[in-house]
């Protein structure tokens, strides 16, 4: 059976979506031993990155930053609270709003993650400039996809 151009377009290895998906899986796998050392999962790490940038944000704000639904974050945030890394409190201005605050333990964890970027740079075997360019391309792609959805 002869392959047509449309057959080629539908081959797995020719799909951008698969390249992104499989790279994401491998990136998460590369982070696993680093995160195990500090007791976080990858989604928890992403949430902590946001909180290290800006302590005291709301669940809605962290949800927007992580491009996820607030309800899907609730179990993750409850686990971070149970582990003593954050405090969840109702806003004094609007009790429907939940604010997130780092504990001293959560703040101190940031120092333990300081070497992660260097470890990932080594793991990827890329130059810093190449990774920055790739990140910028992916951010641009994500922005375009957000506009189209």
C-alpha positions as CSV (number, residue, x, y, z in Angstrom):
1,X,0.0,0.0,0.0
2,X,1.4,3.4,-1.1
3,X,1.6,6.1,1.5
4,X,0.1,9.4,0.6
5,X,1.1,12.8,2.0
6,X,-1.9,12.8,4.3
7,X,-0.7,9.4,5.7
8,X,2.7,11.0,6.5
9,X,0.9,13.8,8.3
10,X,-0.8,11.3,10.6
11,X,2.4,9.5,11.6
12,X,3.0,9.7,15.3
13,X,6.6,10.9,15.0
14,X,5.4,13.8,12.7
15,X,3.0,15.2,15.3
16,X,4.0,18.3,17.3
17,X,1.5,17.3,19.9
18,X,3.3,14.0,20.5
19,X,6.7,15.7,20.6
20,X,5.4,18.1,23.3
21,X,3.6,15.4,25.2
22,X,6.6,13.0,25.3
23,X,9.1,15.8,26.1
24,X,6.8,16.9,29.0
25,X,6.7,13.3,30.3
26,X,10.5,13.1,30.2
27,X,10.9,16.5,31.8
28,X,8.6,15.4,34.7
29,X,10.6,12.1,35.0
30,X,13.9,14.1,35.1
31,X,12.5,16.2,38.0
32,X,11.3,13.2,40.0
33,X,14.5,12.4,41.9
34,X,15.1,16.1,42.7
35,X,11.5,16.5,44.0
36,X,11.6,13.2,45.9
37,X,14.5,14.7,47.9
38,X,12.3,17.6,49.0
39,X,9.1,15.6,49.3
40,X,7.1,17.2,46.5
41,X,5.3,15.9,43.4
42,X,5.7,17.8,40.2
43,X,2.3,19.6,40.4
44,X,3.1,20.5,44.0
45,X,6.4,21.9,42.9
46,X,4.7,24.1,40.3
47,X,2.4,25.5,43.0
48,X,5.3,26.2,45.3
49,X,7.2,28.0,42.5
50,X,4.2,30.4,42.2
51,X,4.0,30.9,46.0
52,X,7.8,31.5,46.2
53,X,7.2,34.3,43.6
54,X,4.3,35.8,45.4
55,X,3.2,34.7,48.9
56,X,-0.4,35.5,50.0
57,X,-2.1,35.0,46.6
58,X,-5.6,33.5,46.3
59,X,-6.6,30.1,45.0
60,X,-8.0,31.8,41.9
61,X,-4.7,33.6,41.2
62,X,-2.6,30.5,41.5
63,X,-5.1,28.6,39.4
64,X,-4.8,31.3,36.6
65,X,-1.0,31.2,36.9
66,X,-0.9,27.5,36.5
67,X,-3.6,27.5,33.8
68,X,-5.8,25.1,35.7
69,X,-9.2,25.1,37.3
70,X,-9.4,26.2,41.0
71,X,-11.3,23.0,42.0
72,X,-8.6,20.8,40.6
73,X,-6.0,22.5,42.8
74,X,-7.9,22.1,46.1
75,X,-6.7,18.5,46.8
76,X,-3.1,19.5,46.0
77,X,-3.3,22.6,48.2
78,X,-4.8,20.6,51.0
79,X,-1.8,18.2,50.8
80,X,0.6,21.1,50.9
81,X,-1.2,22.4,54.0
82,X,-1.2,19.0,55.6
83,X,2.6,18.8,55.0
84,X,3.0,22.1,56.8
85,X,4.2,24.1,53.7
86,X,1.3,26.5,53.4
87,X,-1.7,27.9,55.3
88,X,-5.1,28.4,53.6
89,X,-7.2,31.1,55.1
90,X,-10.4,32.8,54.2
91,X,-10.0,36.4,53.1
92,X,-11.1,39.0,55.6
93,X,-12.7,41.0,52.7
94,X,-14.6,38.1,51.1
95,X,-15.0,34.8,52.9
96,X,-15.5,33.0,49.5
97,X,-11.9,33.8,48.6
98,X,-9.1,31.5,50.0
99,X,-5.7,33.0,50.4
100,X,-2.5,30.9,50.4
101,X,0.4,31.8,52.7
102,X,3.8,30.0,52.9
103,X,4.8,28.7,56.3
104,X,8.3,29.1,57.5
105,X,8.9,25.5,56.4
106,X,7.5,26.3,52.9
107,X,9.6,29.4,52.6
108,X,12.7,27.4,53.7
109,X,12.1,24.8,51.1
110,X,12.9,27.3,48.4
111,X,16.6,27.1,49.4
112,X,16.5,23.3,48.9
113,X,15.3,23.8,45.3
114,X,17.9,26.4,44.3
115,X,20.0,23.9,42.5
116,X,17.1,22.5,40.4
117,X,17.7,24.8,37.3
118,X,21.4,23.8,37.1
119,X,20.5,20.1,37.5
120,X,18.0,20.4,34.7
121,X,20.4,22.3,32.5
122,X,22.9,19.5,32.9
123,X,20.2,16.8,32.3
124,X,19.0,18.4,29.1
125,X,22.5,18.7,27.7
126,X,21.5,22.1,26.2
127,X,23.0,25.5,26.4
128,X,21.2,28.1,28.6
129,X,20.5,30.2,25.4
130,X,19.0,27.2,23.6
131,X,16.7,26.4,26.5
132,X,15.7,30.1,26.8
133,X,14.9,30.2,23.1
134,X,12.9,26.9,23.4
135,X,11.0,28.3,26.4
136,X,10.1,31.5,24.5
137,X,8.9,29.5,21.5
138,X,6.7,27.3,23.8
139,X,5.3,30.3,25.6
140,X,4.4,31.9,22.2
141,X,2.8,28.6,21.1
142,X,0.8,28.4,24.4
143,X,-0.3,32.0,24.0
144,X,-1.5,31.3,20.5
145,X,-3.4,28.2,21.6
146,X,-5.0,30.1,24.5
147,X,-6.3,32.8,22.1
148,X,-7.7,30.2,19.8
149,X,-9.6,28.2,22.5
